[in-house]
Amino acid sequence: MAKDGNGVANSNRPLPRSHDAEQSVLGSMLRDNQIISDVIVELRAEHLFSDAHQRIYKAILKLFDTGRPVDLVTLAEELDLEKNLDDIGGAAYLLEIWDRTPTAANAKFYAKIVRDRATIRSVIHTSTEVLESAYGDSQAADELMHDAVGKFLALADLGVRGGVVPLQEALHEAYDRIDARSAGDLSSMSGLSTGYPDLDEITAGFQASEMIIIAARPSVGKTAFALNIIRNIITREKAPVLFCSLEQSKIEIAERLMCSHGRVDSQKLRKGALNSEEMDRLVQAGGDLVTGNLFIDDSPAQSMLRIASTARRLYQRSGLRLVVIDYLQLIDPESRRDPRQEQVAQISRRLKGLARELKIPVIALAQVNRASEDRQDHRPRLSDLRESGSIEQDADTVMLLHRPERFEPGMNEGYMEVIIGKQRNGPTGQIALSYVKQFMRFESTTIGTPFDI
């Protein structure tokens, strides 16, 4: 690729297109009107490169939408009424399209070729826009980066298409999952055990394609709770997990995991005051954890583009089963110009989209506002989620954490209440876990829920 005097890439190569595929998909629609519905699912008029083909496609859709037959005569008449017939090459060109398509059997294949070429053109156009903005030197570097991320995320959405399947197929897959659960074949289940029986009883584990929010006020124990769940999953389920830590370094995460797993006082570790027995437990904990499959990304400023790219790569290479992000409000927005609520709403939608794309649970930690502290019982509610109601809307499950001892010392000391404030496919409720603060470790308790609820 040649470069101009300013060093900007300058290619004279034509944009990707497939004239034959465009003609063939239009000819297929003319030859068999029944396949028009299939083509509409794949193609929009702007996916066709040729202006003439776009006009023909729009005319076909207009005829089809109004219930009229689509053939050479009706199409030519419609184009003539719209004064487009001469512009597309006249009736002779429609006949050429007809002759070039001997069968409509491959219409969906032709449509895919056309759409793929359109997607590549969009990548080229978007890349050119980003390149021109970069050389324009009119934006700060971080603003330019976020604008570029936003453009490519929007571009990525163009390739996401839902599929329509008959009920029979959905029922067949549902029966398969029910059979796997009944047989106790955990490897075939979509849910991941949290390691806490009471929590699993309510949630049936973390389900595929679900977005789960763990929310609380600062210093309640969101990160500790998430790390305990991760520890249980990588040591018991042996499932690969990605932990995106936007607040703490990988070394801090590793130390917290070892202290929790080995029951070692984290404060003594920080002071370098461990005795030989505690050091042995720490080494043993490290040996247990290293057999797990945990990937830590501690980059302090991450966008959804980076998080999603990392998750996709690990999903393909390692069979990723869970993504945990600490925490949602620290994810870099796509555009800093948008109002904060819209920024958080976009991030929330991306998280849900990632869960559905990879068909794995995605957990995002989140903060709640101060409203709970002003209430008599101090318990957080769904409405307390900070900065966006869309978090509550997009989430399949919301867990709210509450430690009474923070507000009333001595009351239910050493316990955490996990409130299931929302569960799209299951019941709400609450459970109690014991919290061993010096180990930053959560454990199941056999005394039920000790809170005055």
CORHUTA-V547208 format. One record per run of one state. SS is the DSSP state (helix for helix, strand for strand, loop for the rest). FROM is the first residue (numbers start at 1). TO is the last residue. If there is no record, write none. Layout:
ss=SS from=FROM to=TO
ss=SS from=FROM to=TO
This chain:
ss=loop from=1 to=2
ss=strand from=3 to=3
ss=loop from=4 to=8
ss=strand from=9 to=9
ss=loop from=10 to=18
ss=helix from=19 to=31
ss=loop from=32 to=32
ss=helix from=33 to=42
ss=loop from=43 to=44
ss=helix from=45 to=47
ss=loop from=48 to=50
ss=helix from=51 to=65
ss=loop from=66 to=71
ss=helix from=72 to=81
ss=loop from=82 to=89
ss=helix from=90 to=99
ss=loop from=100 to=106
ss=helix from=107 to=136
ss=loop from=137 to=140
ss=helix from=141 to=158
ss=loop from=159 to=166
ss=helix from=167 to=182
ss=loop from=183 to=185
ss=helix from=186 to=188
ss=loop from=189 to=191
ss=strand from=192 to=192
ss=loop from=193 to=196
ss=helix from=197 to=203
ss=loop from=204 to=205
ss=strand from=206 to=206
ss=loop from=207 to=210
ss=strand from=211 to=216
ss=loop from=217 to=221
ss=helix from=222 to=237
ss=loop from=238 to=240
ss=strand from=241 to=245
ss=loop from=246 to=249
ss=helix from=250 to=262
ss=loop from=263 to=265
ss=helix from=266 to=271
ss=loop from=272 to=275
ss=helix from=276 to=290
ss=loop from=291 to=293
ss=strand from=294 to=297
ss=loop from=298 to=302
ss=strand from=303 to=303
ss=helix from=304 to=318
ss=loop from=319 to=321
ss=strand from=322 to=326
ss=loop from=327 to=327
ss=helix from=328 to=330
ss=loop from=331 to=331
ss=strand from=332 to=332
ss=loop from=333 to=339
ss=helix from=340 to=358
ss=loop from=359 to=360
ss=strand from=361 to=368
ss=loop from=369 to=370
ss=helix from=371 to=374
ss=loop from=375 to=381
ss=helix from=382 to=384
ss=strand from=385 to=385
ss=loop from=386 to=388
ss=helix from=389 to=394
ss=loop from=395 to=396
ss=strand from=397 to=402
ss=loop from=403 to=403
ss=helix from=404 to=406
ss=loop from=407 to=414
ss=strand from=415 to=423
ss=loop from=424 to=428
ss=strand from=429 to=436
ss=helix from=437 to=439
ss=loop from=440 to=440
ss=strand from=441 to=444
ss=loop from=445 to=453
